[in-house]
Amino acid sequence: LLSVTFATTSGEYVDEAEEIIVQEIKTLCGSLVTQEELDASCGRMKDVYYEGFRVSPDTIQQLILDATSNGDPDLLTVHAYPNEVKTLGRRKILAVANKYLNQNYMRLVFTPA
């Protein structure tokens, strides 16, 4: 799930946001991200993951429930996430973008809040 949330005072800004999102998707599908972008994204993913543990007991509870419900009582999948982030590479991101960021898997929907 890719979700973008923003507030605006004018419909014109919605059109502009849509153009930016579509352009970013085309860029992701058309070329490798830079190493700097990859490093920043991976760092952010790990930060958000650890922050969820620090500030949200609900997040921890849901991760534990999901893991145990899916046959992982030792929570190996929960603890594996930071190492999985390390395996992300520029070519892998390009391949995933091309596989999923297209009309078969994605729709842009804009609605008022």
C-alpha positions, 0 to 999 in steps of 0.5 A, a space after each residue: 500500500 502506497 498512501 499519500 496524504 495532504 491537505 490543500 486549500 484549492 483543487 489546483 494543488 490536487 492536480 499539481 500533486 497528482 502530476 508530481 506523484 505520477 512523475 515520481 512513479 515514472 522516475 522509479 520505473 525508468 531508472 535506478 534510484 541514486 545510492 544517496 536516495 537508497 541510503 536515506 530511504 533505508 535509514 528512514 525505514 529503520 527509524 520508523 520501525 524502531 520508533 514504532 516500538 518506542 511510541 506505539 504499544 499497538 504496533 508491537 501488539 499487532 506485529 506479535 499477533 501477525 507473526 504468531 498467527 502466521 506460524 512464527 511464535 519466535 517472532 523471527 520475521 519481526 526481528 528480521 526486518 532491519 536486516 531485510 532492509 539492508 538487502 534492498 538494492 537499487 536494481 531490486 527497487 527498480 524491478 519492484 517498481 516496474 512490477 507493481 507501479 502500473 495499471 494492473 496493481 495501482 490506482 490513484 484516488 483523490 478524495 476530500 478528507 
